[in-house]
């Protein structure tokens, strides 16, 4: 079962950077947890491939239930991209969709309203360059570790 972060309301804001082929790094601020770094193998879908995106959730809620449900999620998040896109399905209205699997095979995803995510313009990318570099350098070695067997997985 996928962790949908309280139907998305427990995701506050963040950024994701796919400027290095085959790698997505970033940081997401969650209710009850705060900032979580991500290092994911894979790429954004072609509609935003090679870009830096930012997002801010207007439906964010920092409630007590968030800590009980997602308080023990892996931090940092290291794994693989399943689907990251602004237009995830041809039969749906385009909207930001972020989905990944952790090294422990936990499945995470959230969706946002169409206007809650945007491609960071080239002139403003300096704002994430240092953080992206820090995350890549800190987590690249961990990302090459073999996943734990499924029976050791912490399902959320």
LUMKOL-476440 format. One record per residue (C-alpha): x, y, z; residue number from 0. Coordinates in steps of 0.25 Angstrom, whole numbers, plus 5000, padded with zeros to 4 digits. Layout:
N
px:X | py:Y | pz:Z | pos:NUM
...
END
This chain:
156
px:5000 | py:5000 | pz:5000 | pos:0
px:5005 | py:5014 | pz:4997 | pos:1
px:5007 | py:5025 | pz:5007 | pos:2
px:4999 | py:5036 | pz:5002 | pos:3
px:5003 | py:5046 | pz:5013 | pos:4
px:4989 | py:5049 | pz:5018 | pos:5
px:4984 | py:5050 | pz:5004 | pos:6
px:4995 | py:5060 | pz:5001 | pos:7
px:4992 | py:5069 | pz:5013 | pos:8
px:5004 | py:5066 | pz:5021 | pos:9
px:5014 | py:5070 | pz:5010 | pos:10
px:5017 | py:5085 | pz:5012 | pos:11
px:5027 | py:5089 | pz:5001 | pos:12
px:5040 | py:5086 | pz:4995 | pos:13
px:5049 | py:5084 | pz:4982 | pos:14
px:5053 | py:5073 | pz:4973 | pos:15
px:5065 | py:5074 | pz:4964 | pos:16
px:5067 | py:5065 | pz:4952 | pos:17
px:5079 | py:5072 | pz:4945 | pos:18
px:5088 | py:5060 | pz:4947 | pos:19
px:5083 | py:5049 | pz:4937 | pos:20
px:5078 | py:5037 | pz:4945 | pos:21
px:5077 | py:5044 | pz:4958 | pos:22
px:5067 | py:5052 | pz:4965 | pos:23
px:5071 | py:5060 | pz:4978 | pos:24
px:5063 | py:5069 | pz:4987 | pos:25
px:5056 | py:5072 | pz:5000 | pos:26
px:5042 | py:5071 | pz:5004 | pos:27
px:5036 | py:5077 | pz:5017 | pos:28
px:5026 | py:5068 | pz:5024 | pos:29
px:5017 | py:5070 | pz:5035 | pos:30
px:5022 | py:5066 | pz:5049 | pos:31
px:5036 | py:5062 | pz:5042 | pos:32
px:5041 | py:5074 | pz:5036 | pos:33
px:5051 | py:5074 | pz:5024 | pos:34
px:5055 | py:5061 | pz:5018 | pos:35
px:5066 | py:5059 | pz:5008 | pos:36
px:5063 | py:5050 | pz:4996 | pos:37
px:5073 | py:5043 | pz:4986 | pos:38
px:5065 | py:5035 | pz:4976 | pos:39
px:5071 | py:5028 | pz:4964 | pos:40
px:5063 | py:5031 | pz:4951 | pos:41
px:5058 | py:5043 | pz:4944 | pos:42
px:5045 | py:5052 | pz:4943 | pos:43
px:5036 | py:5048 | pz:4932 | pos:44
px:5039 | py:5055 | pz:4919 | pos:45
px:5030 | py:5067 | pz:4921 | pos:46
px:5039 | py:5072 | pz:4932 | pos:47
px:5052 | py:5064 | pz:4930 | pos:48
px:5065 | py:5071 | pz:4933 | pos:49
px:5058 | py:5082 | pz:4941 | pos:50
px:5058 | py:5087 | pz:4955 | pos:51
px:5044 | py:5088 | pz:4961 | pos:52
px:5038 | py:5095 | pz:4974 | pos:53
px:5025 | py:5092 | pz:4980 | pos:54
px:5017 | py:5098 | pz:4992 | pos:55
px:5004 | py:5091 | pz:4996 | pos:56
px:4992 | py:5100 | pz:5000 | pos:57
px:4985 | py:5089 | pz:5007 | pos:58
px:4996 | py:5086 | pz:5017 | pos:59
px:4992 | py:5082 | pz:5031 | pos:60
px:5002 | py:5080 | pz:5042 | pos:61
px:4993 | py:5071 | pz:5051 | pos:62
px:4996 | py:5061 | pz:5061 | pos:63
px:4992 | py:5049 | pz:5053 | pos:64
px:5003 | py:5052 | pz:5043 | pos:65
px:5014 | py:5048 | pz:5054 | pos:66
px:5007 | py:5035 | pz:5057 | pos:67
px:5006 | py:5031 | pz:5042 | pos:68
px:5018 | py:5036 | pz:5036 | pos:69
px:5027 | py:5039 | pz:5048 | pos:70
px:5036 | py:5027 | pz:5046 | pos:71
px:5038 | py:5028 | pz:5031 | pos:72
px:5053 | py:5027 | pz:5026 | pos:73
px:5060 | py:5040 | pz:5027 | pos:74
px:5067 | py:5042 | pz:5017 | pos:75
px:5059 | py:5036 | pz:5006 | pos:76
px:5068 | py:5028 | pz:4997 | pos:77
px:5061 | py:5019 | pz:4986 | pos:78
px:5056 | py:5020 | pz:4972 | pos:79
px:5047 | py:5029 | pz:4964 | pos:80
px:5034 | py:5022 | pz:4960 | pos:81
px:5027 | py:5035 | pz:4954 | pos:82
px:5030 | py:5049 | pz:4955 | pos:83
px:5022 | py:5058 | pz:4945 | pos:84
px:5013 | py:5070 | pz:4944 | pos:85
px:5004 | py:5062 | pz:4934 | pos:86
px:5004 | py:5048 | pz:4939 | pos:87
px:4992 | py:5042 | pz:4932 | pos:88
px:4986 | py:5046 | pz:4918 | pos:89
px:4972 | py:5044 | pz:4924 | pos:90
px:4974 | py:5053 | pz:4936 | pos:91
px:4975 | py:5068 | pz:4937 | pos:92
px:4990 | py:5071 | pz:4937 | pos:93
px:4995 | py:5073 | pz:4952 | pos:94
px:5008 | py:5070 | pz:4959 | pos:95
px:5010 | py:5056 | pz:4963 | pos:96
px:5022 | py:5050 | pz:4971 | pos:97
px:5024 | py:5035 | pz:4974 | pos:98
px:5036 | py:5027 | pz:4978 | pos:99
px:5040 | py:5014 | pz:4985 | pos:100
px:5050 | py:5015 | pz:4997 | pos:101
px:5062 | py:5005 | pz:4998 | pos:102
px:5053 | py:4997 | pz:5008 | pos:103
px:5043 | py:4996 | pz:4997 | pos:104
px:5033 | py:5006 | pz:5004 | pos:105
px:5024 | py:5013 | pz:4994 | pos:106
px:5022 | py:5028 | pz:4995 | pos:107
px:5013 | py:5037 | pz:4987 | pos:108
px:5006 | py:5051 | pz:4987 | pos:109
px:4999 | py:5059 | pz:4977 | pos:110
px:4997 | py:5074 | pz:4977 | pos:111
px:4987 | py:5084 | pz:4970 | pos:112
px:4992 | py:5089 | pz:4957 | pos:113
px:4997 | py:5103 | pz:4961 | pos:114
px:5005 | py:5097 | pz:4973 | pos:115
px:5017 | py:5093 | pz:4966 | pos:116
px:5026 | py:5100 | pz:4956 | pos:117
px:5039 | py:5099 | pz:4948 | pos:118
px:5050 | py:5108 | pz:4954 | pos:119
px:5055 | py:5118 | pz:4944 | pos:120
px:5069 | py:5117 | pz:4940 | pos:121
px:5072 | py:5130 | pz:4947 | pos:122
px:5067 | py:5125 | pz:4960 | pos:123
px:5074 | py:5112 | pz:4961 | pos:124
px:5085 | py:5117 | pz:4969 | pos:125
px:5075 | py:5116 | pz:4981 | pos:126
px:5076 | py:5101 | pz:4980 | pos:127
px:5090 | py:5098 | pz:4975 | pos:128
px:5097 | py:5097 | pz:4988 | pos:129
px:5086 | py:5088 | pz:4994 | pos:130
px:5085 | py:5079 | pz:4982 | pos:131
px:5101 | py:5077 | pz:4982 | pos:132
px:5101 | py:5075 | pz:4998 | pos:133
px:5090 | py:5064 | pz:4996 | pos:134
px:5097 | py:5057 | pz:4984 | pos:135
px:5110 | py:5057 | pz:4991 | pos:136
px:5104 | py:5052 | pz:5005 | pos:137
px:5095 | py:5041 | pz:4999 | pos:138
px:5101 | py:5036 | pz:4986 | pos:139
px:5109 | py:5025 | pz:4994 | pos:140
px:5096 | py:5020 | pz:5001 | pos:141
px:5088 | py:5020 | pz:4989 | pos:142
px:5097 | py:5009 | pz:4983 | pos:143
px:5094 | py:5000 | pz:4994 | pos:144
px:5086 | py:4988 | pz:4991 | pos:145
px:5072 | py:4988 | pz:4996 | pos:146
px:5068 | py:4981 | pz:5008 | pos:147
px:5060 | py:4968 | pz:5006 | pos:148
px:5045 | py:4970 | pz:5005 | pos:149
px:5042 | py:4963 | pz:5018 | pos:150
px:5050 | py:4973 | pz:5025 | pos:151
px:5042 | py:4985 | pz:5019 | pos:152
px:5035 | py:4995 | pz:5028 | pos:153
px:5022 | py:4996 | pz:5022 | pos:154
px:5014 | py:5009 | pz:5024 | pos:155
END
